[in-house]
């Protein structure tokens, strides 16, 4: 008799619900958009300052 648990089946971690996954996806999208916008703004500012000199 084996007392080991099969891989991927633990009682401590319940599977994520769809709404939790959607919330995580929305947070990732918001973070990505903020990061891309910040980078674009920084590059725009850098090129604007570079063209003045």
C-alpha positions, -999 to +999 in steps of 0.1 A: +000+000+000+013+034-010+005+064+012+019+090-012-004+114-030-005+116-067+013+146-084-009+177-088-034+165-062-030+183-029-057+193-005-039+225+005-042+242-029-077+246-044-079+253-081-084+290-090-119+301-100-125+317-133-132+350-117-099+349-099-081+341-132-100+369-149-089+393-121-053+382-124-055+387-162-070+421-159-042+431-134-016+418-158-032+438-187-033+470-166+003+465-155+015+459-191-004+489-204+010+512-177+046+499-183+043+503-221+028+538-217+055+548-193+083+535-216+067+553-246+064+585-227+101+583-215+113+577-251+092+605-264+106+628-238+141+616-245+138+623-282+122+657-276+151+667-253+176+653-278+163+673-307+165+706-288+202+704-282 
